[in-house]
Amino acid sequence: MSHGPIWENNDGVIIKILVRPRSKERAVISELTDEYLAINIRAPAREGKANIELLKQLAKLLHVSTANIEIISGHKSREKTIKVIGIQKEQVVKLVTNDK
């Protein structure tokens, strides 16, 4: 059973993300597919800079504190799994689709 890139569990909302570091794109969200949410990050993928920017961009986009967002897998990969607390799945979907 596929649930797409955004789903909810007892811990919060889980989002599968594909990070595009060193992006020149202005839009934070690049695309939303059945497998992932692609995020454009200006920072390079070095010394955790892209991860820090990713958390800040997601917090701003989802209107939550960076303390409510955690990378649960993929710290050194472009493919990451993120957990967000304090928000519902429907709100996340609405916010990421309205940003395009």
Secondary structure, DSSP 8 states (H G I E B T S, - for coil): ----SEEEETTEEEEEEEEETT---S-SEEEE-SS-EEEE--S-SSTTHHHHHHHHHHHHHHTS-GGGEEEEE-TTSSEEEEEE-SS-HHHHHHHHHH--
